[in-house]
Amino acid sequence: MKIGIDLDGVVFNTEMLWSAYAELYDCIELNQNSIINKNATIIQEKYDWTEDETNIFFDRYADIRDFDIMPGAKEVINLLKKDGHELVVITARGTVQNQKQGEDIAFQRLEREGIKFDKYYWKQKNKLETCQKEKIDIMIDDNYSICKTLIKGDIPTIYFHSLNREHIQESENVKEVTNWGEVYRYIRSKERVKE
């Protein structure tokens, strides 16, 4: 199978890191409680920050380098490669206006961890289009809205549910998981169905 994989919130534990720093930035530096949607999947939708406040946050925190790899991600990615799957990174990383070195930081971390993919798509604002172009068999993403768009576009999707995100209605084309062990089990089950 050809598997599309998002990075932030799926391979990298950056979503939890950014979420913690956003809370601190909002209540300490801005001295406010500007949460407008606590379940939002991206910071720009969670807080009622001005454009300047948002830009300052990303200037300070978007290039954080000390993020962790999600537990089990490296092992499962290596298993998927060993099983003969083609793995394609499809990430929005780099689209944030002030994210200076997002691609380089991510690539260096993947290299350091020994995690290899077959192809990389950075700055992807339209993941559905990229998945269709690449003929992705299944996409793994943590963004609820993106998963809903992929499902409508007939791209089978694994919704990597983390933090305090919305739950998704599971169907034949979508599975909600909370860890990489569940990802591997689900992909193995899909392989058995194809045999």
C-alpha positions in Angstrom: 0.0 0.0 0.0 1.0 3.6 -0.5 0.6 5.3 2.9 0.5 9.1 3.4 1.7 10.3 6.8 1.4 13.7 8.4 4.2 14.8 10.7 3.1 17.2 13.4 0.7 15.4 15.9 1.3 12.1 14.2 5.1 11.4 14.0 6.2 14.4 16.1 4.7 15.2 19.4 4.7 18.9 18.4 1.0 19.5 18.8 1.1 18.8 22.5 4.3 21.0 22.8 2.8 23.9 20.9 -0.5 23.5 22.8 1.3 23.9 26.2 3.3 26.9 25.0 0.1 28.5 23.5 -1.6 28.2 26.9 1.3 29.8 28.6 1.7 32.5 26.0 -2.1 33.3 26.2 -2.4 33.5 30.0 1.1 34.8 31.0 2.4 36.9 28.1 -0.9 38.2 26.8 -2.5 38.1 30.2 -5.8 36.9 28.8 -8.1 34.0 28.4 -8.8 34.2 24.7 -9.9 30.6 24.0 -12.8 30.6 21.5 -12.7 26.9 20.7 -10.9 24.5 23.1 -11.4 21.6 20.7 -9.8 23.4 17.7 -7.1 21.4 15.9 -4.9 24.4 15.1 -3.8 27.3 17.3 -5.2 29.9 14.9 -8.7 28.5 15.4 -8.4 27.9 19.2 -7.6 31.5 20.3 -9.0 34.9 19.5 -5.5 36.3 18.9 -4.8 39.3 16.6 -2.7 38.6 13.6 0.3 40.3 15.4 -0.2 38.1 18.5 -0.3 35.0 16.4 2.8 36.0 14.5 4.7 36.7 17.7 3.7 33.3 19.0 4.9 31.5 15.9 8.1 33.6 15.8 8.9 32.4 19.3 7.7 28.8 19.3 7.1 27.3 15.8 10.8 26.4 15.4 11.1 24.5 18.7 13.6 21.8 18.2 13.2 19.7 21.3 10.0 17.8 20.4 9.7 14.1 20.9 8.8 11.4 18.4 5.4 9.9 19.2 5.8 6.6 21.1 6.0 3.7 18.7 6.2 5.9 15.6 9.7 4.9 14.6 9.1 1.2 15.2 5.9 1.1 13.3 7.3 3.2 10.4 10.2 0.8 10.1 7.8 -2.2 10.2 5.7 -0.7 7.5 8.8 -0.2 5.3 9.9 -3.7 6.1 6.4 -5.0 5.1 6.9 -3.3 1.7 4.7 -0.3 2.0 5.6 3.0 0.3 5.5 5.9 2.8 4.9 9.4 1.7 5.1 12.5 4.1 2.2 14.9 3.3 2.5 17.8 5.8 1.4 21.4 6.1 4.7 22.0 7.9 6.2 25.2 6.5 2.9 26.9 5.6 2.8 29.0 8.8 4.0 32.4 7.8 6.7 32.7 10.5 7.8 29.1 10.5 11.3 29.8 9.4 13.0 26.4 9.3 10.2 23.9 9.7 11.2 21.6 6.9 14.9 21.5 7.9 14.2 21.0 11.6 11.8 18.1 10.8 14.1 16.5 8.2 17.1 16.7 10.7 15.0 15.1 13.4 13.9 12.3 11.1 17.5 11.7 10.0 18.7 11.7 13.6 16.0 9.1 14.5 16.8 7.0 11.5 13.2 7.4 10.1 13.1 7.3 6.3 10.2 8.0 3.9 10.1 7.4 0.2 8.8 10.9 -0.7 8.2 14.2 1.0 5.5 16.8 0.4 6.0 20.0 2.5 3.7 23.1 2.8 0.6 21.1 1.7 -2.5 23.3 2.0 -4.6 20.8 0.0 -3.8 17.3 1.2 -6.7 15.8 -0.7 -5.2 16.9 -4.0 -1.8 15.6 -3.0 -3.3 12.2 -1.9 -5.2 11.9 -5.2 -2.2 12.8 -7.3 0.0 10.3 -5.4 -2.8 7.6 -5.4 -2.5 7.3 -1.6 -4.2 4.1 -0.4 -4.6 5.4 3.2 -3.7 8.7 4.9 -2.8 9.2 8.6 -3.5 12.7 9.9 -4.4 14.3 13.2 -6.4 17.2 11.9 -10.2 16.6 12.1 -11.1 19.0 9.2 -8.5 17.5 6.9 -9.7 13.9 7.7 -13.3 14.9 6.9 -12.1 16.4 3.6 -10.1 13.3 2.8 -13.1 11.0 3.6 -15.4 13.1 1.3 -12.7 12.7 -1.4 -12.7 8.9 -1.0 -9.3 8.7 0.6 -9.3 6.1 3.3 -8.1 7.8 6.5 -6.7 7.0 9.9 -7.6 9.9 12.2 -4.8 10.1 14.8 -6.8 11.4 17.7 -4.8 13.3 20.3 -5.1 16.0 22.9 -8.7 17.1 23.4 -9.9 16.7 19.8 -13.2 15.9 18.3 -14.1 12.3 17.8 -14.8 11.2 14.3 -17.6 8.8 13.2 -15.8 5.6 12.1 -16.8 3.9 8.8 -15.3 1.7 6.2 -13.2 4.7 5.1 -12.1 6.1 8.4 -10.6 4.7 11.6 -9.8 6.7 14.8 -6.7 5.7 16.7 -4.8 7.1 19.6 -1.4 5.5 19.2 1.0 3.9 16.6 0.2 0.3 17.8 -3.4 0.9 16.7 -2.1 2.3 13.4 -0.2 -0.9 12.7 -3.0 -3.2 13.7 -5.4 -1.4 11.5 -3.1 -1.4 8.4 -2.5 -5.1 8.9 -6.2 -5.7 9.1 -6.7 -3.8 5.8 -3.9 -5.9 4.2 -5.7 -9.1 5.1 -8.9 -7.9 3.6 -7.1 -7.2 0.3 -5.6 -10.8 0.2 
